[in-house]
Amino acid sequence: MVKRRSLEGYLLIFISGILWGLGGYYVTKISNLGVSSLMIAFPGQFLALFPLLIYLLGKNGVNGIKISKKGLLYSIILGVLTKGIFKLAYDTTITIVGVSTASILLYLAPLFTAIMSMIFLKEKLLGYQYIALLLNLLGCIIVVTGGNFAELSISGLGLTLGILSGFLYALATVVGKVATSGDDPETMTLYMLMFGSITTGAFARPWQHLYLFTNSTFLFWIIFGAITNGLLANLLYLRGLSMDVDASKATIITSVEVVVATLVGVLLLNEKVNFVGYFGIAIMLVSIVLMNINFKKRSKEVAENEVIPENT
């Protein structure tokens, strides 16, 4: 039963990664209207609050929005740091060093997650899982660069903010794993999105951009993003983390986001990916599979099932 529950958890996390990967499409559609990244992030979180609030009240009444003091503290950390400050740090990194370098720095997250999981969650990685970790980072680098490292750009501030964004991305997994052990993940998602909205809203200043909400194209894509990226992806991710999964594996699994984002770019946005890029995608998929194969357990089962012939 525990094994089945953890498999369901990893599946939910995998789906959330796919949904986040699809986000690049709607973000591109909105940014083509001349909208800033902050004004994409704020309504994407803010508008997700209302359907979730209605759902929780309809499901459990007022009890649906009750949360412990500990859960509220975790929600503030998740919302302010891993949704609000993360978005600011990552977007600023992109403007300084470009998308490719920013993406590579962001996907230092599995490394940070593995380290924090071993320290705070007492998780242990097996030898082949360290290989999966390295393959995941290598695959990401190959995908975002296409093998062309000449276009990478490094600056002191860009490097610092890029590493910070990777750390905050990892922190979301570790804190989310601890936080969902006590309170309902759906309620946690509500408060996380609320504090994330407050943080991004303070920088986006939506009251200065009210004219955007009269644009039907903007409204369509921002509502689409709020439901898929803001609501469903975060709900599934926190629910998955609550189901006996390892935090170190979770971040590797969500790296499917890079694969999906790349394929969406090719199929829907006419972006080009060379053979090296597809090779990187294959490496990332291998790392996800490798991270979730329990060779140690299988070896033990084989040993237990061996039949020792009787001496005659």
Secondary structure as GFF3:
##gff-version 3
##sequence-region A 1 312
A	DSSP	alpha_helix	2	31	.	.	.	ID=ss1
A	DSSP	alpha_helix	37	60	.	.	.	ID=ss2
A	DSSP	three_ten_helix	61	65	.	.	.	ID=ss3
A	DSSP	alpha_helix	69	76	.	.	.	ID=ss4
A	DSSP	pi_helix	77	85	.	.	.	ID=ss5
A	DSSP	alpha_helix	86	97	.	.	.	ID=ss6
A	DSSP	alpha_helix	99	106	.	.	.	ID=ss7
A	DSSP	alpha_helix	109	120	.	.	.	ID=ss8
A	DSSP	alpha_helix	127	145	.	.	.	ID=ss9
A	DSSP	three_ten_helix	149	151	.	.	.	ID=ss10
A	DSSP	alpha_helix	156	179	.	.	.	ID=ss11
A	DSSP	alpha_helix	185	204	.	.	.	ID=ss12
A	DSSP	three_ten_helix	206	208	.	.	.	ID=ss13
A	DSSP	three_ten_helix	210	214	.	.	.	ID=ss14
A	DSSP	alpha_helix	216	225	.	.	.	ID=ss15
A	DSSP	pi_helix	226	233	.	.	.	ID=ss16
A	DSSP	alpha_helix	234	241	.	.	.	ID=ss17
A	DSSP	alpha_helix	247	254	.	.	.	ID=ss18
A	DSSP	alpha_helix	256	268	.	.	.	ID=ss19
A	DSSP	alpha_helix	275	291	.	.	.	ID=ss20
A	DSSP	alpha_helix	295	305	.	.	.	ID=ss21
###
